[in-house]
Amino acid sequence: MQFLGYSGWQLLTQLPTLLVLAAGLVLALANRRLPRGPRGLLLAGLAVLLLGTLLSLGWLLALPRLVQSGGAAQFTRLSMIVGPLLALVHPLGLGLVVAAALTGRTTAPSPPAGPGHGWQPGAGGPVPQQWTGSNIPRADATAPDSSALDSSALAAPGPAGPSPAGPGPAAPGPDTPGSSSPS
């Protein structure tokens, strides 16, 4: 890579960005299907990004000559101008591209309500039994007697959860009497 030198190397590293931005501009200009607002934002964003990349490349290519000809004082003065400018150009261009992606979007239309749209009970075939309404309790029905409930269903669960057989004697464990532990 020595044959490229500093200027050639800087140009080579910026070339992919330049090509992508130029291709983006061409594609945005050629795509007439995009709405006018988002398309304008996209074109402006890509143009700002391309301009920022060209300015950055020009600054990098001019650096060696500026340092040789004017010394550190001139380089510092120019850096105080160019640095903040380049720091603002990239976010500005990227913000315009993001705005283009989000502008002009609408929410999905809600489906129309009424007959003929969506699932209708009884339309197109038999209705399953659970949807007929025959299994809905009547309002005047009485609640089941609470004394008829099985007391094992109300038992407090043990450490491993409720037992399917209901409450019973606990299995001997390391802390229960009658368990043998190896000595």
PEMOTA-V644475 format. One record per residue. N is the residue number from 1. RES is the residue in one small letter. OMEGA is omega in whole degrees, 0 to 359 (* if undefined). NEAR is the number of other C-alpha atoms within 10 Angstrom. Layout:
BEGIN
n->(N | N)
res->(RES | RES)
omega->(OMEGA | OMEGA)
near->(NEAR | NEAR)
END
This chain:
BEGIN
n->(1 | 2 | 3 | 4 | 5 | 6 | 7 | 8 | 9 | 10 | 11 | 12 | 13 | 14 | 15 | 16 | 17 | 18 | 19 | 20 | 21 | 22 | 23 | 24 | 25 | 26 | 27 | 28 | 29 | 30 | 31 | 32 | 33 | 34 | 35 | 36 | 37 | 38 | 39 | 40 | 41 | 42 | 43 | 44 | 45 | 46 | 47 | 48 | 49 | 50 | 51 | 52 | 53 | 54 | 55 | 56 | 57 | 58 | 59 | 60 | 61 | 62 | 63 | 64 | 65 | 66 | 67 | 68 | 69 | 70 | 71 | 72 | 73 | 74 | 75 | 76 | 77 | 78 | 79 | 80 | 81 | 82 | 83 | 84 | 85 | 86 | 87 | 88 | 89 | 90 | 91 | 92 | 93 | 94 | 95 | 96 | 97 | 98 | 99 | 100 | 101 | 102 | 103 | 104 | 105 | 106 | 107 | 108 | 109 | 110 | 111 | 112 | 113 | 114 | 115 | 116 | 117 | 118 | 119 | 120 | 121 | 122 | 123 | 124 | 125 | 126 | 127 | 128 | 129 | 130 | 131 | 132 | 133 | 134 | 135 | 136 | 137 | 138 | 139 | 140 | 141 | 142 | 143 | 144 | 145 | 146 | 147 | 148 | 149 | 150 | 151 | 152 | 153 | 154 | 155 | 156 | 157 | 158 | 159 | 160 | 161 | 162 | 163 | 164 | 165 | 166 | 167 | 168 | 169 | 170 | 171 | 172 | 173 | 174 | 175 | 176 | 177 | 178 | 179 | 180 | 181 | 182 | 183)
res->(m | q | f | l | g | y | s | g | w | q | l | l | t | q | l | p | t | l | l | v | l | a | a | g | l | v | l | a | l | a | n | r | r | l | p | r | g | p | r | g | l | l | l | a | g | l | a | v | l | l | l | g | t | l | l | s | l | g | w | l | l | a | l | p | r | l | v | q | s | g | g | a | a | q | f | t | r | l | s | m | i | v | g | p | l | l | a | l | v | h | p | l | g | l | g | l | v | v | a | a | a | l | t | g | r | t | t | a | p | s | p | p | a | g | p | g | h | g | w | q | p | g | a | g | g | p | v | p | q | q | w | t | g | s | n | i | p | r | a | d | a | t | a | p | d | s | s | a | l | d | s | s | a | l | a | a | p | g | p | a | g | p | s | p | a | g | p | g | p | a | a | p | g | p | d | t | p | g | s | s | s | p | s)
omega->(180 | 182 | 180 | 184 | 183 | 183 | 179 | 180 | 179 | 178 | 180 | 181 | 180 | 184 | 179 | 179 | 179 | 180 | 180 | 180 | 178 | 178 | 177 | 177 | 180 | 181 | 179 | 177 | 183 | 184 | 181 | 182 | 179 | 176 | 187 | 182 | 179 | 179 | 177 | 177 | 179 | 179 | 180 | 180 | 179 | 178 | 178 | 178 | 178 | 177 | 178 | 179 | 178 | 176 | 178 | 178 | 177 | 178 | 180 | 179 | 181 | 183 | 183 | 181 | 178 | 180 | 181 | 187 | 187 | 181 | 186 | 182 | 179 | 179 | 180 | 179 | 180 | 179 | 179 | 179 | 186 | 182 | 179 | 178 | 179 | 179 | 180 | 185 | 183 | 178 | 178 | 179 | 180 | 177 | 177 | 178 | 178 | 178 | 178 | 181 | 185 | 182 | 176 | 178 | 176 | 176 | 180 | 180 | 178 | 181 | 180 | 179 | 176 | 182 | 178 | 180 | 179 | 181 | 178 | 179 | 177 | 181 | 173 | 177 | 182 | 179 | 179 | 184 | 185 | 181 | 185 | 181 | 182 | 181 | 177 | 181 | 178 | 181 | 182 | 180 | 180 | 179 | 179 | 180 | 183 | 179 | 181 | 179 | 177 | 182 | 180 | 178 | 181 | 183 | 179 | 180 | 177 | 182 | 182 | 181 | 181 | 179 | 178 | 181 | 181 | 181 | 180 | 180 | 180 | 176 | 181 | 178 | 183 | 183 | 182 | 178 | 178 | 178 | 179 | 178 | 182 | 181 | *)
near->(7 | 7 | 7 | 11 | 9 | 14 | 15 | 13 | 15 | 15 | 16 | 12 | 11 | 14 | 14 | 11 | 15 | 18 | 12 | 13 | 20 | 16 | 13 | 17 | 18 | 12 | 12 | 17 | 14 | 10 | 10 | 10 | 8 | 14 | 12 | 11 | 12 | 20 | 21 | 17 | 20 | 26 | 21 | 19 | 26 | 23 | 18 | 21 | 24 | 23 | 18 | 21 | 20 | 15 | 16 | 19 | 19 | 14 | 17 | 15 | 17 | 12 | 15 | 13 | 12 | 15 | 14 | 10 | 10 | 11 | 11 | 12 | 10 | 13 | 17 | 13 | 10 | 14 | 14 | 11 | 10 | 14 | 12 | 10 | 14 | 16 | 12 | 11 | 20 | 17 | 15 | 16 | 23 | 17 | 15 | 22 | 23 | 15 | 16 | 21 | 14 | 11 | 14 | 14 | 9 | 7 | 6 | 6 | 6 | 6 | 8 | 9 | 8 | 8 | 8 | 9 | 9 | 10 | 9 | 10 | 12 | 11 | 9 | 8 | 7 | 9 | 11 | 9 | 9 | 9 | 11 | 12 | 8 | 9 | 9 | 9 | 9 | 8 | 6 | 6 | 7 | 8 | 6 | 8 | 7 | 7 | 7 | 7 | 10 | 10 | 10 | 14 | 14 | 11 | 12 | 12 | 12 | 10 | 6 | 6 | 8 | 15 | 14 | 8 | 8 | 15 | 16 | 8 | 6 | 8 | 8 | 11 | 11 | 10 | 9 | 10 | 8 | 9 | 11 | 11 | 8 | 4 | 3)
END
